[in-house]
Amino acid sequence: MLASTADKAVDYELQAIGRARRHGQLRSVVHVWRFVTAGTLEQVITEQHQGALWQCEQVRQQQHQELLERAQRREQEAQAAAAQAAEAPAQPDDPAEE
């Protein structure tokens, strides 16, 4: 992969991994294999790159978890509001009708 910066290299790899999984695929896991020559500059660069990829994945998972928690809170609030509305006595729209 040819990238002008380390950040772009991480972005390119994440995009490639994302394309590895196709719609309709039954397996939920995609394995990515990297072959690196030990004791070379390639190994050092790959280790740094993997650290950056891991950080990106942790941030993505944290954001996903926060979104799920927000959606759950909204659902609970909506259910509580619906239950409260169902318990409230019916109010006439026109006070003259009383």
N, C-alpha and C positions, 0 to 999 in steps of 0.2 A: 504494500500500500504506500502510496506517495502522498504525503500530507505536508503542508508548509509549516504547521505548528503541531505541538503535542495535543492541544485541544481539538484541532480538526481531525487528528488521527483517532482520537477517542470517539468523536462524532461519527466518523466514517465507519468505524467498527460497529458501533451500536446500531447504525442504520443497516449494515450488512447482516447483523444477527437478527434484527427485526424482520428482514426480508426472508430469512431462513424458514420462518414459520408461516405456513400458508393457511388461508381460510378453509375450513372443513377438515383440517388436520386433526386426527383423533388424539395424538399424543400431546401432552401439555408441556413437555420438556424438549428443548433443542440442545444438543451437546455440541460445543465448539472445541475443536482440537487444534492446538498450536504446536508446531514442531520448531524447536529452537536449539541451536548448537550451544552446548554448555561451555562456559568459560570464555565467551566472546562478548564483544560489545553488543551484539544482538540480544544476548541474555539480559544484560543490564537495561537496555532500552525496553525490552518486553516486560521486565519486572516493574519498571516505572509505569509503563502503559497500563498494566494490569491493575496497579494500585489506583490509577485514575479511573479506570472502568469500574472498579469496585465502589469507589466513592460515588460515582454517578448513579450506580444501581441502588445504593443505600438511600440517596436523596429521592430517587424515583419511588422507591417502596414507601418511604416516609410520607411523601406527598399523597400517594395512593391511599395509605391508611388514614390520613387526615380527611381526605374526601369521603371515605366510607363512614368515618365517625360523624362528619357533618350531615351526611344524608340520613344516618340513623337518628340523630338528634331532631332533624326536621320532621322525620316520620313520627317520632314519639310526640313532638309538639302538636302535629296535625291530629294525631289520635286523641291526645288530651283535649284539644279544642273541640273536636267532634263529640267526645263524651260529655264535655261541659255543656255544649249546645243542646245535646239530647236531654240533659237533666234540667235545663232551665225551663221554667213555665212559659207557655206561649203568651206573648204580649200582643194585644190588639194593635193594628196599625192606626186606627182612628180612635181617639179618646172619646168621641161622641157615641161610639158603638157600645160603650160600657153601660 
